[in-house]
Each structure stands twice: as C-alpha cells, then as structure tokens.
Amino acid sequence: MFEEDAAVFMCCESNFPHLKVQYLSELITSSRAVIPAYTPPEVGALDIRSIQFEQTNGCRFVVHADRQLVSRIARISKNRTIKRDNATDCTALHLLAFCQAMGITIDPSISYYELADTVSATNALDELTWFRAGDHGGQADRWIDFALDLIDEPPFIQQSEGEEIALDVPIHRFRRNYLVMLKAAELLKTPKTKPKKRFDALLDWAADRLVVAPSALFYANIYLSPKGPKKNAYKGIGSNDFAQIKKGVRNAAWDTTFVGHVIEAVNTSTETDRVLVATADHYLQELCRFAFQLSREEQLEKALRNYWGEHDAADIADQFLRMRQCVNKHKDVSTKSMSEAITESEDALLDVLSR
C-alpha cells in the first residue's frame, strides 16, 4: 500500500491500524522525546483519536526534530537498517512511522546548518535528501510494521532531489548564541564565583552589549544555577584545553539555536497550528520545557524557582523582563561587530584558562 497522503490512510477506518499506531504513540510518549509547545489534551499530545479530531477541525501538526533524530531518520532511510538495541535509533524510527501514519510533518529545523558547521555542507545536503526521502516517501503501513519489528526491512524509497541551500552561510542567531555561551563558559571557569553572581554578570553583559539571545540565556540559566543539571550541558567544560571547551560551547550554541527556532515557530503559529519538538537528548528536553514556560511571562518566576531560591528567582525574573524591554528598543549587534565580539570573547575565555 503506497500512501501519498497519510490523511487518506486515516479516513479509511477499516484500513487504519489503530492499535499499532497507538502503540507507537505510547512508545514515543514513554521516551519523553516529544514535547508539545501548546497545552495538550488530557489524553496526551500523541493520542491518535485526539490528533485525528483536531485534524478534521483544520489543525496542522508539525514536529520540529533536532539534528540527532533527523540524522538517524536519514541514516535509516539510506541504509535500510536499524540498531534495535539503540534507544535513539528506535525513537527516530518510531517517530517517522507515527508521523507517516498520522500525516504529520517532520521539520528538520536548523539541523543541516549544524551538520554543515560540524562536518561539511556537502555531507549535510546529501543527508538532507535522504531525510526528505524518508519523511515524504509514503508507504506508512510498511514503516509502521518495520518500526514495530514485524518485518525485516523498511519500504524501498528513492533518494530525493538535492536542494539548493547555502548551508555554509553562518546563521546570525547561532552567532549570537555562541557569543552568549562563550561568556557563560568564561564565567563558569572563573574561580571562586557564586552562581547568582555569575548569572547576574551574564545578564548585565548581555544587556550592555544588546545581545538578543533569549534561548542562550535560558540555557545558561540552567547551567549556571545551583540546582540545574550539570552533566553533558557543556561538553568538555571540565577540561582546560581551549579547543575541547570551544567545541562544547559551539555544541551548546547549536542546542540553543534549535530551541530558538522552535520558539520562533510557536510565536508565528496560528490558532490551528500544533507545534511539537522532538529530541532524545534529556538535557535539551529540559531546556525546551523550561523555554516554553519562560516564553509566558506569567510563568517566568515559577519556572525559575526550579533552579534558584525564591528570592533569587524573583530577582532574575525581574532582570529578564527589564532586559527584554531594553533590547526591544534597540537594534541587535551588527554582523561586523558580532565577529569582533566573538573574537574578543574567545580571547577572554582563553585568558581565563591560562591563569
């Protein structure tokens, strides 16, 4: 059965494999990999009858997936194999099959800009064609059975045509986030500095420089706070090797750029849009949930209490709001001064490490 449009599949009640697709929904839900950026129904964001009901009422669902999941989908589509003992591989396959069945679009967001930055633009464009092939290839019934290990091979699909995208052009949002992450790393590596003092210094610095990078500040808030998880937030931060730390800082900047992309999608969505985010990275999951809370002013202080004491949370919430009002009145850092600021911040981090 070749499905050009999964909605056709859904409308055929006698043909739609409700139990299989609902089981996929439960597997994805238990992995905690998919996070709704809206208030989901009580039955859950991935309940198939709830999704079908909203779709019949004109709602459109889009899943913004991070690079890790997008790359796994591309690899599975190209190699037609999967490591069943790898949780991330399984989550990627479950997500692909579920979205095929439910007519949900998977948006690779900024994944291929990140891959171009870390590997090469050529590799990124090639991988993108295989991701598109898997996401748009149809044959939902075979993807479902392959995802549930009921058949040995996925459907045959053709590599999609290449896209003309200038992946080697730096994303300004990434550069802003990288700048903030560099400053946060510098403060973190500065000895004998208390968490609140570090974060105050970061906010003052961002306001002074007019660096508009909310998602990067959200990330730094979690990492610099006394209660936030520390493991894997900044890969290599425990080292004194500048190259290792710089690599970890760039990775953190791409994470925050992904979150920023999703927040922008939420802010530009309509009443009938249902935006979800997918990531198998537990730290990124927490960052997304936190960012969705912080994007609503009435929940700002409450969200911050998860990481700071009550008094500090109130103070930081006030600083966030004042800084937002300030930067909204000014232009962001220009591309030229951004390059200079990045060089300056890299030098400052290197200086702290050499002390």
SULCORQUI-V206312 format. One line per field, one symbol per residue. phi: phi as a letter, one per 20 degrees, with the letter a starting at -180 (. if undefined). psi: psi as a letter, one per 20 degrees, with the letter a starting at -180 (. if undefined). burial: I if it has 16 or more other C-alpha atoms within 10 Angstrom, else O. A space follows every 10 residues. Layout:
# SULCORQUI-V206312
phi=???
psi=???
burial=???
This chain:
# SULCORQUI-V206312
phi=.ddfcfffgf fegfefegff fffggfffff fmfdcfecff fffofdffff ffffffened dcdeeeffff ffffffffel cbefedffgf fffgfgffff femdfdefld gefffffeca ffffffffff fgfffdfmlg fffffffeme cecfffceff ffdecefeef egffffffff ffffffffee flcfgffffg ffffffffel eebgffffff gffeffdffd fmfdfnffed efffffffff ffffgfffff fffffffdfd feececccbe efffgfffff fffffdgfdg fgffffccfg ffffffgffg ffffffffec ffgfgfffff ffgfffffff fffef
psi=ooohohhggh hnhhhpmggg hhhgghgggh ijhppqjror rhiqhjphhg ggghhijjqp ppooqrhghg hggggghgik rqohjohggg gggggggghg hjkppopjcj gihghhhheq hghghghhhh ghgghjiblh hhhghghjki qhqrqpqqpr qqqnpmiipp phhghghhgg hggghghhio qlpqghhghg hggggghhil onmghhhggh gghiqiiqqh pjgopjhirj ogggghghgh ghhhghhggh gghhhghjrr hjpopqqpqi ohghgggggg hhghiohijg hghhiihrrg ghggghgggg ghhghghiir qrprgghggg hggghghhgh gghi.
burial=OOIOIIIOII OOOOOIOOOI IIIIIIIIIO OIIIIIIOOO OOOOIIIIOO IIOIIOOOOI IIIIIIIIII IIIIIIIIOO OIOOOOOIII IIIIIIIIII IIIIIIIIII IIIIIIIOOO IOOIIIIIII IIIIIIIIII IIIIIIIIOO OOOIIOIOII OOOOOOIOOO OOIIIIIIII IIIIIIIIIO OOOOIIOIIO OIIOOIIOOI IIIIIIIIII IIIIIIOIOO OOIIIIIOOO OIOOIIIIII IIIIIIIIII IIIOIIOOOO OOIIIIIIII IOIIIIIIII IIIIOOOOOI IIIIIIIIOO OOIIOIIOII OOIIOOIOOO OOIOOOOIOO IIOOIIOIII OIOOO
